[in-house]
Amino acid sequence: MGQKDLAQKLLEDHSDVFADIFNVLLFQGEQIICAEELEKTANESQYKADTSSLHEERRDLLKLWVKGNNKALLGIENQMDVDGHMPIRIIGYDGVSYRSQLLKEWKGSYCPVITLVLYYGDKSWNQPFSLAEELPELKKLHGSDYQFHVFHIPDLTDEQIQMFQSDFRIVADFFAAQKRGQKYRGSRKKIRHVDEILKFMKVFTDDDRFLKVTLDDKQKEDVNMCMILDQIEEEGRQKGIAEGRKTGREEGKKEGILLLSDLITILMKQGKMEELQRAAQDQAYCEQLLKEYQLL
């Protein structure tokens, strides 16, 4: 599992974030799904390949939503790259989820399976959104089509981004800023899942400073991205100052060595060995000679 995939799932697996993603992207911000109505469920299955060996197939996230008489299996798949075979992949994932409802372990009535594909890539999704698009001959043979939902996170509008109530707003805002070529400046919205957000930002910015952010328990209660970015920028400023001082000292040492080397050469050529010996022991006298020979 890649670091980006892991960072995405760590955040999205929180029920408040998971529900928020569905409410905004599927229901246009209407609060249909509540975090406490979601239950964890198995997101892997086994199947036999042509070799008859057993393989495991795992989708990114899957939760069971139960609200009164309403029930559904909700899945999320994260994509960093476009995938021309996504319709077949989604059919495979959803088919397993439907098949699982026929097992003895399944409780209650059968329910629909709904999967969202969250696409984080730079380019627009230019691949099929349905089985019929991937297999055009399907319609000619009157076969059944299968559509799925793809949402390009960097292309979400400001209005859509503001609908998010969970920490996913930070994620959407970050990718939207990147897509527009803008510097991500954060917001003062309180972060609920601080560790997950810091890991997410570290992975997607490739900036280790996000993992070096120090927050005590009190600060974590009210922390926001503006506070975090301010701390990171201050650390960078202090590091720059320290490196500048170090560079200055090193350059000063090099210049001092060159000056002394020039003075020694002059005194030796003039045969002034006593002055040379005194200069080596007396810093004030050494500076006096440097000035006399116009080396300072």
Number of C-alpha atoms within 10 A of each C-alpha: 5 6 13 18 16 15 19 23 19 17 22 23 17 17 20 20 21 25 25 28 25 23 20 19 21 14 13 14 18 13 12 14 20 16 14 12 15 23 13 13 12 13 16 15 14 11 11 10 9 6 6 8 8 11 11 9 13 13 18 17 22 26 21 17 21 17 13 7 6 10 18 16 22 22 23 22 19 20 19 14 13 17 13 15 14 20 24 15 13 24 17 14 23 20 12 18 23 16 9 15 15 11 9 7 8 10 9 8 9 14 16 12 18 17 20 20 18 19 21 22 17 16 14 14 17 9 14 19 18 19 22 18 17 16 13 10 11 14 13 8 8 8 11 9 13 14 14 16 16 19 18 20 22 22 21 16 12 11 8 16 21 15 17 21 18 22 22 21 20 23 21 22 23 21 22 22 16 13 15 10 9 11 9 16 13 18 15 12 16 16 21 17 16 18 16 19 23 19 22 24 21 19 19 15 12 10 13 14 18 21 16 13 14 11 12 7 8 8 11 16 14 13 18 19 20 16 15 18 18 13 17 20 13 12 15 13 12 12 12 12 12 12 12 12 12 12 12 12 12 12 12 12 12 11 12 12 12 13 15 17 11 14 20 19 13 14 17 12 10 9 11 12 13 10 15 20 13 12 20 13 10 12 11 10 15 19 14 14 18 17 11 10 12 9 13 10
